Amino acid sequence: MNVLLRCGALLFVVSGAFMACAPSVQQEAWSERWLTVERAHVHGDYASALENLQTLESTAGNSRDRHEVRIRRGDCLASMGHSRRAMEAWFHAAREAPSRESAAHAYLRVARWMADQPGMKSRGSQAMIRLLDGFPDTRAGKRALDHVIAVMMGTDDGKQRLPSFLAKRFRLHRKTALAKFLVFEESRLLMNSETRRDWERAVLRLADLEQWFPDSALWDDAVYARSEVLHRLERYPEELDALRALLSHRRKGLLGGVSETAYYHRSQWRIAQVLHYDLGQLALAELALEHFVREYSFSSRFDDALYELAVVRLGRGSLRGAEEALERLALERPESRFNRHASLLLETGMDPRTRTRKKEMP
């Protein structure tokens, strides 16, 4: 009896292990067939791809995989010139999609196909607008917005209509993920204007974005863009406030490191430039440059900063301080173009670079 029980238990364990492995084996086979479809599609063997897709759809283990199969079927049919059947496949994928994101992905295929067809570009743009209005919380909705903006920016009439288009979409979608992108695009239009009035409006709109979406990935973009417009308006103290606010978000990362964006070293560099050339505050400019060379040795501006530090120190009457900065420049950046200016700077006290005003806005 005990032997029978032990055999039964062993059989149960083995059976369970086999059943646990079965889905893994099936998934591996499914993935291999999917790669076959990918290779066939790349090489233009659409008939083979469609045949394998039919098998994949019938053996798909979940709705997400079935959705991807239907999308790819539409792609193959479109590549073969079977437009109607391709549209049917994409619409089927949208109707049976496992999520709104997946449905939007399918509708984006339809809209892109229409936009790429001669004589259907207008219909394609309308399809994109319906997509972004219907699915504003999806990645596809954002891509649709990008497409519409690019199309409208391509014509004079479109450029004129774009501000009202963005304003209307913001009113419709102000509580969705699309809202921050709409505000940012509106701000960019105002920034690219040639009128001071629009620049002032851009400052206000970017400040709105910062306030309304403080946790957005666009927050850094908005603050830095606002600082650039403030510089253009010669509102230097406000520009410095914006750049310092951006640097205050320089967060400590894992293992004591720092989570960097390109804006951080650019902001510190511009703080030094504004203090030096716009406000003439050499003592503060020196501190800003010292901070730069201490914190941003990886920056492409590192040698610029060391040379600028020498210029500022010389301007403050510290010959030894200027020499120290230039010695470090020669040691740490021997290939720098600034090394050839060093001896002349020290001998004459004049910066040999030809310039009237250094406004570098990287």
Buried (B, 14 or more C-beta within 10 A) or exposed (E): EEEEEEEEEEEEEEEEEEEEEEEEEEEEEBEEBBEBBEEBBEEEBBEBBBBBBEBBBEBBEEEEBBBBBBBBBBBBBBEBEBEEBBBBBBBBBBEBBEEBBBBBBBBBBBBBBBBEEEEBEEEBBBBBBBBBBBBBBBEBBBBBBBBBBEBBEEEEEBEEEBBEBBEEBBEBBBEBBBBBBBBBBBBBBBBEEEEEEBBBBBBEBBBBBBEEBEEBEBBBBBBBBBBBBBBBBEBBEBBBBBBBBBBEBBEEEEEEEEEBBEBBBBBBBBBBBBBBBBEEBBEBBBBBBBBBBEBBEEBEBBBBBBBBBBBBBBBEEBEEBBBBBBEBBEEEBEEBEBBEBBEEBBEEEEBEEEEEEEEEEB
